[in-house]
Amino acid sequence: MTWLEFFLSAVILIAIIAFIMYYYFKGSTSELSISRPIEGRVDEYLDRHFEEMVSEWSLADKYQVRSFCNNKNSQILADESKTAVLKDFKESMNAKLTNLEERLNVLEEQIPGK
């Protein structure tokens, strides 16, 4: 192998490495990790397009969520208290139904001919 062949193969190898590095970092504005290239690209994409995705998908931002919570907090608390009353009613009714079923079973056992 002559010096010219060695030099040309080294230039080609450097050009290939440079092309791969260029393609890897092309369009990147932030630091990309070589050990996690896909995650870095996804994070960069989300950073660039997050506002567009929120508006396109009609998602609520944190200010809308806060205003909803502030406006509906009293209604939510009232609904939670109603839910607690209904849970108590359910528990008491379950106890009564269990008692009635036990009494019915005793009565069915006492009936002759069954």
N, CA, C and O atoms as CSV, one atom per row, in Angstrom:
chain,resi,resn,atom,element,x,y,z
A,1,MET,N,N,0.850,-1.165,0.000
A,1,MET,CA,C,0.000,0.000,0.000
A,1,MET,C,C,0.900,1.233,0.000
A,1,MET,O,O,1.760,1.395,0.865
A,2,THR,N,N,0.688,2.068,-0.957
A,2,THR,CA,C,1.501,3.270,-1.076
A,2,THR,C,C,0.947,4.343,-0.154
A,2,THR,O,O,-0.131,4.212,0.427
A,3,TRP,N,N,1.732,5.410,-0.044
A,3,TRP,CA,C,1.304,6.532,0.786
A,3,TRP,C,C,0.042,7.172,0.237
A,3,TRP,O,O,-0.815,7.618,1.000
A,4,LEU,N,N,-0.074,7.219,-1.044
A,4,LEU,CA,C,-1.254,7.824,-1.665
A,4,LEU,C,C,-2.506,7.010,-1.359
A,4,LEU,O,O,-3.552,7.571,-1.030
A,5,GLU,N,N,-2.398,5.688,-1.467
A,5,GLU,CA,C,-3.549,4.836,-1.147
A,5,GLU,C,C,-3.921,4.960,0.327
A,5,GLU,O,O,-5.101,5.048,0.668
A,6,PHE,N,N,-2.907,4.968,1.207
A,6,PHE,CA,C,-3.158,5.124,2.634
A,6,PHE,C,C,-3.822,6.466,2.924
A,6,PHE,O,O,-4.776,6.541,3.698
A,7,PHE,N,N,-3.312,7.519,2.301
A,7,PHE,CA,C,-3.865,8.855,2.501
A,7,PHE,C,C,-5.309,8.929,2.000
A,7,PHE,O,O,-6.164,9.492,2.682
A,8,LEU,N,N,-5.596,8.371,0.823
A,8,LEU,CA,C,-6.955,8.391,0.280
A,8,LEU,C,C,-7.918,7.575,1.139
A,8,LEU,O,O,-9.050,7.997,1.370
A,9,SER,N,N,-7.476,6.406,1.615
A,9,SER,CA,C,-8.361,5.609,2.467
A,9,SER,C,C,-8.608,6.322,3.798
A,9,SER,O,O,-9.707,6.234,4.345
A,10,ALA,N,N,-7.605,7.025,4.327
A,10,ALA,CA,C,-7.798,7.790,5.564
A,10,ALA,C,C,-8.763,8.946,5.325
A,10,ALA,O,O,-9.616,9.215,6.171
A,11,VAL,N,N,-8.648,9.634,4.191
A,11,VAL,CA,C,-9.555,10.735,3.864
A,11,VAL,C,C,-10.979,10.216,3.695
A,11,VAL,O,O,-11.930,10.837,4.170
A,12,ILE,N,N,-11.124,9.082,3.023
A,12,ILE,CA,C,-12.463,8.502,2.836
A,12,ILE,C,C,-13.059,8.103,4.186
A,12,ILE,O,O,-14.239,8.340,4.444
A,13,LEU,N,N,-12.239,7.499,5.045
A,13,LEU,CA,C,-12.714,7.105,6.372
A,13,LEU,C,C,-13.122,8.329,7.193
A,13,LEU,O,O,-14.157,8.311,7.860
A,14,ILE,N,N,-12.333,9.370,7.149
A,14,ILE,CA,C,-12.671,10.605,7.868
A,14,ILE,C,C,-13.930,11.235,7.285
A,14,ILE,O,O,-14.763,11.754,8.027
A,15,ALA,N,N,-14.074,11.192,5.964
A,15,ALA,CA,C,-15.277,11.748,5.330
A,15,ALA,C,C,-16.518,10.969,5.746
A,15,ALA,O,O,-17.568,11.559,6.000
A,16,ILE,N,N,-16.400,9.653,5.816
A,16,ILE,CA,C,-17.546,8.837,6.241
A,16,ILE,C,C,-17.916,9.156,7.688
A,16,ILE,O,O,-19.093,9.315,8.010
A,17,ILE,N,N,-16.920,9.247,8.549
A,17,ILE,CA,C,-17.188,9.582,9.953
A,17,ILE,C,C,-17.792,10.978,10.062
A,17,ILE,O,O,-18.725,11.191,10.837
A,18,ALA,N,N,-17.269,11.928,9.292
A,18,ALA,CA,C,-17.814,13.289,9.312
A,18,ALA,C,C,-19.255,13.308,8.817
A,18,ALA,O,O,-20.092,14.022,9.369
A,19,PHE,N,N,-19.549,12.525,7.773
A,19,PHE,CA,C,-20.917,12.462,7.259
A,19,PHE,C,C,-21.862,11.874,8.301
A,19,PHE,O,O,-22.968,12.376,8.502
A,20,ILE,N,N,-21.419,10.812,8.958
A,20,ILE,CA,C,-22.260,10.207,10.004
A,20,ILE,C,C,-22.494,11.198,11.138
A,20,ILE,O,O,-23.619,11.317,11.622
A,21,MET,N,N,-21.467,11.902,11.565
A,21,MET,CA,C,-21.624,12.891,12.638
A,21,MET,C,C,-22.526,14.038,12.192
A,21,MET,O,O,-23.359,14.509,12.967
A,22,TYR,N,N,-22.366,14.488,10.953
A,22,TYR,CA,C,-23.223,15.556,10.445
A,22,TYR,C,C,-24.675,15.107,10.413
A,22,TYR,O,O,-25.568,15.837,10.844
A,23,TYR,N,N,-24.907,13.907,9.901
A,23,TYR,CA,C,-26.275,13.403,9.809
A,23,TYR,C,C,-26.878,13.225,11.202
A,23,TYR,O,O,-28.066,13.477,11.401
A,24,TYR,N,N,-26.071,12.797,12.156
A,24,TYR,CA,C,-26.552,12.578,13.515
A,24,TYR,C,C,-26.965,13.898,14.166
A,24,TYR,O,O,-28.010,13.974,14.813
A,25,PHE,N,N,-26.146,14.930,13.995
A,25,PHE,CA,C,-26.422,16.203,14.655
A,25,PHE,C,C,-27.172,17.192,13.776
A,25,PHE,O,O,-27.400,18.329,14.190
A,26,LYS,N,N,-27.557,16.787,12.581
A,26,LYS,CA,C,-28.244,17.684,11.650
A,26,LYS,C,C,-29.561,18.157,12.255
A,26,LYS,O,O,-30.359,17.338,12.710
A,27,GLY,N,N,-29.795,19.449,12.267
A,27,GLY,CA,C,-31.038,20.014,12.758
A,27,GLY,C,C,-31.157,20.024,14.261
A,27,GLY,O,O,-32.210,20.379,14.791
A,28,SER,N,N,-30.122,19.651,14.951
A,28,SER,CA,C,-30.178,19.594,16.403
A,28,SER,C,C,-29.770,20.932,16.988
A,28,SER,O,O,-28.742,21.501,16.622
A,29,THR,N,N,-30.601,21.429,17.913
A,29,THR,CA,C,-30.258,22.684,18.572
A,29,THR,C,C,-29.816,22.445,19.998
A,29,THR,O,O,-29.263,23.346,20.630
A,30,SER,N,N,-30.047,21.255,20.519
A,30,SER,CA,C,-29.648,20.957,21.888
A,30,SER,C,C,-28.603,19.852,21.881
A,30,SER,O,O,-28.239,19.319,20.834
A,31,GLU,N,N,-28.137,19.527,23.069
A,31,GLU,CA,C,-27.137,18.478,23.167
A,31,GLU,C,C,-27.810,17.119,23.032
A,31,GLU,O,O,-28.791,16.826,23.715
A,32,LEU,N,N,-27.275,16.303,22.152
A,32,LEU,CA,C,-27.784,14.947,21.977
A,32,LEU,C,C,-26.784,13.975,22.571
A,32,LEU,O,O,-25.573,14.138,22.422
A,33,SER,N,N,-27.297,12.980,23.233
A,33,SER,CA,C,-26.448,11.965,23.832
A,33,SER,C,C,-26.202,10.851,22.823
A,33,SER,O,O,-27.140,10.351,22.202
A,34,ILE,N,N,-24.968,10.473,22.664
A,34,ILE,CA,C,-24.651,9.399,21.729
A,34,ILE,C,C,-25.152,8.067,22.281
A,34,ILE,O,O,-25.503,7.169,21.515
A,35,SER,N,N,-25.186,7.938,23.607
A,35,SER,CA,C,-25.655,6.678,24.190
A,35,SER,C,C,-27.171,6.536,24.122
A,35,SER,O,O,-27.685,5.419,24.179
A,36,ARG,N,N,-27.907,7.665,24.000
A,36,ARG,CA,C,-29.374,7.619,23.921
A,36,ARG,C,C,-29.850,8.530,22.785
A,36,ARG,O,O,-30.466,9.561,23.055
A,37,PRO,N,N,-29.584,8.181,21.538
A,37,PRO,CA,C,-29.915,9.097,20.440
A,37,PRO,C,C,-31.413,9.252,20.205
A,37,PRO,O,O,-31.867,10.355,19.900
A,38,ILE,N,N,-32.190,8.186,20.336
A,38,ILE,CA,C,-33.624,8.269,20.062
A,38,ILE,C,C,-34.306,9.129,21.114
A,38,ILE,O,O,-35.116,9.994,20.780
A,39,GLU,N,N,-33.984,8.896,22.387
A,39,GLU,CA,C,-34.602,9.672,23.453
A,39,GLU,C,C,-34.269,11.155,23.322
A,39,GLU,O,O,-35.112,12.015,23.577
A,40,GLY,N,N,-33.027,11.443,22.920
A,40,GLY,CA,C,-32.634,12.834,22.738
A,40,GLY,C,C,-33.422,13.506,21.623
A,40,GLY,O,O,-33.851,14.651,21.762
A,41,ARG,N,N,-33.612,12.795,20.520
A,41,ARG,CA,C,-34.394,13.351,19.401
A,41,ARG,C,C,-35.852,13.543,19.797
A,41,ARG,O,O,-36.461,14.554,19.445
A,42,VAL,N,N,-36.415,12.585,20.525
A,42,VAL,CA,C,-37.811,12.713,20.960
A,42,VAL,C,C,-37.957,13.896,21.909
A,42,VAL,O,O,-38.897,14.680,21.784
A,43,ASP,N,N,-37.030,14.028,22.858
A,43,ASP,CA,C,-37.085,15.164,23.779
A,43,ASP,C,C,-36.980,16.481,23.031
A,43,ASP,O,O,-37.697,17.434,23.335
A,44,GLU,N,N,-36.088,16.532,22.059
A,44,GLU,CA,C,-35.931,17.759,21.276
A,44,GLU,C,C,-37.198,18.074,20.489
A,44,GLU,O,O,-37.624,19.227,20.426
A,45,TYR,N,N,-37.798,17.050,19.890
A,45,TYR,CA,C,-39.037,17.256,19.135
A,45,TYR,C,C,-40.140,17.775,20.048
A,45,TYR,O,O,-40.852,18.715,19.695
A,46,LEU,N,N,-40.280,17.166,21.219
A,46,LEU,CA,C,-41.316,17.618,22.151
A,46,LEU,C,C,-41.062,19.046,22.612
A,46,LEU,O,O,-42.001,19.831,22.751
A,47,ASP,N,N,-39.795,19.388,22.852
A,47,ASP,CA,C,-39.482,20.760,23.245
A,47,ASP,C,C,-39.872,21.752,22.158
A,47,ASP,O,O,-40.380,22.833,22.457
A,48,ARG,N,N,-39.640,21.396,20.910
A,48,ARG,CA,C,-39.944,22.303,19.802
A,48,ARG,C,C,-41.442,22.419,19.529
A,48,ARG,O,O,-41.933,23.506,19.224
A,49,HIS,N,N,-42.171,21.309,19.636
A,49,HIS,CA,C,-43.554,21.274,19.161
A,49,HIS,C,C,-44.594,21.112,20.264
A,49,HIS,O,O,-45.751,20.811,19.971
A,50,PHE,N,N,-44.212,21.304,21.526
A,50,PHE,CA,C,-45.152,21.057,22.615
A,50,PHE,C,C,-46.348,21.996,22.559
A,50,PHE,O,O,-47.487,21.550,22.702
A,51,GLU,N,N,-46.113,23.274,22.356
A,51,GLU,CA,C,-47.224,24.235,22.304
A,51,GLU,C,C,-48.177,23.915,21.157
A,51,GLU,O,O,-49.394,24.016,21.315
A,52,GLU,N,N,-47.633,23.531,20.007
A,52,GLU,CA,C,-48.483,23.169,18.867
A,52,GLU,C,C,-49.322,21.933,19.180
A,52,GLU,O,O,-50.495,21.868,18.813
A,53,MET,N,N,-48.725,20.957,19.852
A,53,MET,CA,C,-49.457,19.737,20.191
A,53,MET,C,C,-50.585,20.031,21.171
A,53,MET,O,O,-51.671,19.464,21.053
A,54,VAL,N,N,-50.339,20.911,22.133
A,54,VAL,CA,C,-51.379,21.257,23.107
A,54,VAL,C,C,-52.545,21.923,22.403
A,54,VAL,O,O,-53.700,21.586,22.664
A,55,SER,N,N,-52.260,22.861,21.515
A,55,SER,CA,C,-53.357,23.547,20.820
A,55,SER,C,C,-54.035,22.624,19.807
A,55,SER,O,O,-55.256,22.677,19.655
A,56,GLU,N,N,-53.273,21.783,19.116
A,56,GLU,CA,C,-53.856,20.891,18.109
A,56,GLU,C,C,-54.767,19.849,18.748
A,56,GLU,O,O,-55.831,19.541,18.212
A,57,TRP,N,N,-54.354,19.310,19.885
A,57,TRP,CA,C,-55.136,18.261,20.538
A,57,TRP,C,C,-56.140,18.833,21.526
A,57,TRP,O,O,-56.837,18.076,22.202
A,58,SER,N,N,-56.226,20.144,21.622
A,58,SER,CA,C,-57.139,20.834,22.543
A,58,SER,C,C,-56.921,20.376,23.982
A,58,SER,O,O,-57.876,20.098,24.706
A,59,LEU,N,N,-55.671,20.303,24.383
A,59,LEU,CA,C,-55.341,19.926,25.754
A,59,LEU,C,C,-55.399,21.152,26.652
A,59,LEU,O,O,-55.238,22.279,26.185
A,60,ALA,N,N,-55.625,20.933,27.923
A,60,ALA,CA,C,-55.674,22.034,28.884
A,60,ALA,C,C,-54.265,22.297,29.401
A,60,ALA,O,O,-53.524,21.368,29.724
A,61,ASP,N,N,-53.912,23.565,29.474
A,61,ASP,CA,C,-52.631,23.889,30.073
A,61,ASP,C,C,-52.828,24.104,31.576
A,61,ASP,O,O,-53.952,24.041,32.074
A,62,LYS,N,N,-51.724,24.358,32.299
A,62,LYS,CA,C,-51.815,24.421,33.757
A,62,LYS,C,C,-52.655,25.599,34.229
A,62,LYS,O,O,-53.257,25.526,35.300
A,63,TYR,N,N,-52.712,26.679,33.464
A,63,TYR,CA,C,-53.524,27.824,33.867
A,63,TYR,C,C,-55.013,27.501,33.756
A,63,TYR,O,O,-55.806,27.907,34.606
A,64,GLN,N,N,-55.384,26.777,32.716
A,64,GLN,CA,C,-56.786,26.375,32.574
A,64,GLN,C,C,-57.182,25.395,33.669
A,64,GLN,O,O,-58.301,25.453,34.179
A,65,VAL,N,N,-56.283,24.506,34.031
A,65,VAL,CA,C,-56.576,23.547,35.101
A,65,VAL,C,C,-56.724,24.267,36.428
A,65,VAL,O,O,-57.629,23.957,37.202
A,66,ARG,N,N,-55.845,25.230,36.702
A,66,ARG,CA,C,-55.952,25.997,37.952
A,66,ARG,C,C,-57.248,26.783,38.014
A,66,ARG,O,O,-57.916,26.793,39.047
A,67,SER,N,N,-57.610,27.438,36.925
A,67,SER,CA,C,-58.855,28.213,36.945
A,67,SER,C,C,-60.056,27.293,37.099
A,67,SER,O,O,-61.018,27.646,37.781
A,68,PHE,N,N,-60.018,26.118,36.475
A,68,PHE,CA,C,-61.109,25.153,36.653
A,68,PHE,C,C,-61.211,24.728,38.112
A,68,PHE,O,O,-62.303,24.687,38.678
A,69,CYS,N,N,-60.066,24.412,38.720
A,69,CYS,CA,C,-60.083,23.991,40.126
A,69,CYS,C,C,-60.586,25.105,41.028
A,69,CYS,O,O,-61.358,24.854,41.953
A,70,ASN,N,N,-60.155,26.336,40.766
A,70,ASN,CA,C,-60.609,27.454,41.593
A,70,ASN,C,C,-62.102,27.694,41.432
A,70,ASN,O,O,-62.788,27.977,42.415
A,71,ASN,N,N,-62.613,27.587,40.225
A,71,ASN,CA,C,-64.030,27.850,39.976
A,71,ASN,C,C,-64.924,26.722,40.462
A,71,ASN,O,O,-66.034,26.972,40.930
A,72,LYS,N,N,-64.464,25.503,40.361
A,72,LYS,CA,C,-65.307,24.342,40.664
A,72,LYS,C,C,-64.993,23.694,42.008
A,72,LYS,O,O,-65.557,22.647,42.324
A,73,ASN,N,N,-64.113,24.287,42.804
A,73,ASN,CA,C,-63.691,23.659,44.049
A,73,ASN,C,C,-64.861,23.448,45.002
A,73,ASN,O,O,-64.979,22.377,45.597
A,74,SER,N,N,-65.731,24.451,45.160
A,74,SER,CA,C,-66.858,24.308,46.087
A,74,SER,C,C,-67.817,23.221,45.610
A,74,SER,O,O,-68.331,22.447,46.418
A,75,GLN,N,N,-68.056,23.160,44.320
A,75,GLN,CA,C,-68.941,22.128,43.781
A,75,GLN,C,C,-68.323,20.735,43.949
A,75,GLN,O,O,-69.025,19.771,44.251
A,76,ILE,N,N,-67.030,20.643,43.753
A,76,ILE,CA,C,-66.348,19.357,43.927
A,76,ILE,C,C,-66.436,18.900,45.376
A,76,ILE,O,O,-66.684,17.724,45.641
A,77,LEU,N,N,-66.232,19.826,46.325
A,77,LEU,CA,C,-66.332,19.464,47.739
A,77,LEU,C,C,-67.741,19.025,48.098
A,77,LEU,O,O,-67.918,18.078,48.864
A,78,ALA,N,N,-68.755,19.711,47.549
A,78,ALA,CA,C,-70.144,19.320,47.804
A,78,ALA,C,C,-70.418,17.932,47.234
A,78,ALA,O,O,-71.080,17.115,47.873
A,79,ASP,N,N,-69.914,17.669,46.044
A,79,ASP,CA,C,-70.107,16.347,45.442
A,79,ASP,C,C,-69.402,15.261,46.251
A,79,ASP,O,O,-69.916,14.151,46.385
A,80,GLU,N,N,-68.229,15.581,46.790
A,80,GLU,CA,C,-67.513,14.604,47.608
A,80,GLU,C,C,-68.277,14.298,48.891
A,80,GLU,O,O,-68.306,13.151,49.339
A,81,SER,N,N,-68.898,15.325,49.486
A,81,SER,CA,C,-69.685,15.066,50.699
A,81,SER,C,C,-70.913,14.221,50.366
A,81,SER,O,O,-71.288,13.342,51.142
A,82,LYS,N,N,-71.544,14.482,49.213
A,82,LYS,CA,C,-72.679,13.649,48.798
A,82,LYS,C,C,-72.229,12.211,48.556
A,82,LYS,O,O,-72.942,11.264,48.890
A,83,THR,N,N,-71.061,12.058,47.982
A,83,THR,CA,C,-70.528,10.722,47.736
A,83,THR,C,C,-70.286,9.989,49.049
A,83,THR,O,O,-70.557,8.793,49.156
A,84,ALA,N,N,-69.775,10.705,50.050
A,84,ALA,CA,C,-69.545,10.079,51.354
A,84,ALA,C,C,-70.858,9.620,51.972
A,84,ALA,O,O,-70.924,8.536,52.552
A,85,VAL,N,N,-71.916,10.443,51.852
A,85,VAL,CA,C,-73.232,10.056,52.372
A,85,VAL,C,C,-73.735,8.816,51.645
A,85,VAL,O,O,-74.264,7.900,52.274
A,86,LEU,N,N,-73.575,8.781,50.330
A,86,LEU,CA,C,-74.019,7.616,49.564
A,86,LEU,C,C,-73.228,6.355,49.930
A,86,LEU,O,O,-73.792,5.261,49.959
A,87,LYS,N,N,-71.947,6.496,50.205
A,87,LYS,CA,C,-71.152,5.339,50.618
A,87,LYS,C,C,-71.635,4.805,51.958
A,87,LYS,O,O,-71.730,3.593,52.151
A,88,ASP,N,N,-71.942,5.715,52.888
A,88,ASP,CA,C,-72.481,5.277,54.179
A,88,ASP,C,C,-73.808,4.557,53.991
A,88,ASP,O,O,-74.049,3.522,54.612
A,89,PHE,N,N,-74.666,5.097,53.140
A,89,PHE,CA,C,-75.956,4.464,52.867
A,89,PHE,C,C,-75.752,3.072,52.272
A,89,PHE,O,O,-76.438,2.121,52.647
A,90,LYS,N,N,-74.818,2.965,51.354
A,90,LYS,CA,C,-74.543,1.674,50.721
A,90,LYS,C,C,-74.086,0.649,51.752
A,90,LYS,O,O,-74.537,-0.497,51.737
A,91,GLU,N,N,-73.194,1.060,52.643
A,91,GLU,CA,C,-72.709,0.138,53.666
A,91,GLU,C,C,-73.832,-0.303,54.593
A,91,GLU,O,O,-73.932,-1.484,54.926
A,92,SER,N,N,-74.677,0.633,55.012
A,92,SER,CA,C,-75.780,0.262,55.910
A,92,SER,C,C,-76.779,-0.641,55.191
A,92,SER,O,O,-77.289,-1.592,55.783
A,93,MET,N,N,-77.061,-0.356,53.930
A,93,MET,CA,C,-77.993,-1.199,53.178
A,93,MET,C,C,-77.414,-2.590,52.946
A,93,MET,O,O,-78.146,-3.579,53.004
A,94,ASN,N,N,-76.127,-2.679,52.687
A,94,ASN,CA,C,-75.501,-3.995,52.528
A,94,ASN,C,C,-75.615,-4.808,53.812
A,94,ASN,O,O,-75.883,-6.008,53.770
A,95,ALA,N,N,-75.412,-4.152,54.952
A,95,ALA,CA,C,-75.547,-4.852,56.235
A,95,ALA,C,C,-76.984,-5.317,56.442
A,95,ALA,O,O,-77.214,-6.446,56.875
A,96,LYS,N,N,-77.955,-4.450,56.133
A,96,LYS,CA,C,-79.368,-4.824,56.290
A,96,LYS,C,C,-79.735,-5.968,55.346
A,96,LYS,O,O,-80.431,-6.901,55.745
A,97,LEU,N,N,-79.274,-5.901,54.104
A,97,LEU,CA,C,-79.576,-6.968,53.145
A,97,LEU,C,C,-78.952,-8.294,53.568
A,97,LEU,O,O,-79.568,-9.349,53.419
A,98,THR,N,N,-77.753,-8.241,54.086
A,98,THR,CA,C,-77.111,-9.461,54.571
A,98,THR,C,C,-77.918,-10.065,55.711
A,98,THR,O,O,-78.129,-11.277,55.761
A,99,ASN,N,N,-78.370,-9.205,56.633
A,99,ASN,CA,C,-79.190,-9.663,57.759
A,99,ASN,C,C,-80.494,-10.270,57.251
A,99,ASN,O,O,-80.905,-11.330,57.722
A,100,LEU,N,N,-81.152,-9.610,56.293
A,100,LEU,CA,C,-82.411,-10.126,55.757
A,100,LEU,C,C,-82.208,-11.460,55.035
A,100,LEU,O,O,-83.048,-12.354,55.147
A,101,GLU,N,N,-81.114,-11.602,54.304
A,101,GLU,CA,C,-80.834,-12.865,53.617
A,101,GLU,C,C,-80.607,-13.994,54.614
A,101,GLU,O,O,-81.044,-15.123,54.390
A,102,GLU,N,N,-79.927,-13.691,55.711
A,102,GLU,CA,C,-79.720,-14.709,56.741
A,102,GLU,C,C,-81.051,-15.129,57.357
A,102,GLU,O,O,-81.298,-16.317,57.566
A,103,ARG,N,N,-81.903,-14.155,57.644
A,103,ARG,CA,C,-83.217,-14.466,58.216
A,103,ARG,C,C,-84.055,-15.282,57.231
A,103,ARG,O,O,-84.754,-16.214,57.629
A,104,LEU,N,N,-83.984,-14.928,55.938
A,104,LEU,CA,C,-84.726,-15.669,54.924
A,104,LEU,C,C,-84.237,-17.110,54.831
A,104,LEU,O,O,-85.040,-18.034,54.699
A,105,ASN,N,N,-82.938,-17.299,54.898
A,105,ASN,CA,C,-82.380,-18.656,54.852
A,105,ASN,C,C,-82.855,-19.485,56.043
A,105,ASN,O,O,-83.168,-20.667,55.899
A,106,VAL,N,N,-82.907,-18.859,57.217
A,106,VAL,CA,C,-83.387,-19.573,58.405
A,106,VAL,C,C,-84.848,-19.956,58.227
A,106,VAL,O,O,-85.242,-21.078,58.545
A,107,LEU,N,N,-85.661,-19.018,57.712
A,107,LEU,CA,C,-87.084,-19.304,57.502
A,107,LEU,C,C,-87.285,-20.398,56.455
A,107,LEU,O,O,-88.158,-21.251,56.614
A,108,GLU,N,N,-86.491,-20.381,55.392
A,108,GLU,CA,C,-86.615,-21.413,54.356
A,108,GLU,C,C,-86.250,-22.788,54.899
A,108,GLU,O,O,-86.831,-23.791,54.485
A,109,GLU,N,N,-85.303,-22.844,55.813
A,109,GLU,CA,C,-84.927,-24.124,56.412
A,109,GLU,C,C,-86.024,-24.655,57.336
A,109,GLU,O,O,-86.166,-25.866,57.503
A,110,GLN,N,N,-86.798,-23.746,57.935
A,110,GLN,CA,C,-87.847,-24.153,58.871
A,110,GLN,C,C,-89.111,-24.627,58.165
A,110,GLN,O,O,-89.928,-25.322,58.770
A,111,ILE,N,N,-89.288,-24.265,56.900
A,111,ILE,CA,C,-90.495,-24.673,56.174
A,111,ILE,C,C,-90.397,-26.168,55.878
A,111,ILE,O,O,-89.415,-26.627,55.294
A,112,PRO,N,N,-91.438,-26.939,56.291
A,112,PRO,CA,C,-91.387,-28.372,56.000
A,112,PRO,C,C,-91.695,-28.635,54.533
A,112,PRO,O,O,-92.422,-27.865,53.905
A,113,GLY,N,N,-91.166,-29.681,53.998
A,113,GLY,CA,C,-91.444,-30.064,52.619
A,113,GLY,C,C,-90.423,-29.529,51.639
A,113,GLY,O,O,-90.583,-29.716,50.433
A,114,LYS,N,N,-89.438,-28.908,52.088
A,114,LYS,CA,C,-88.405,-28.438,51.159
A,114,LYS,C,C,-87.191,-29.272,51.254
A,114,LYS,O,O,-86.215,-29.025,50.545
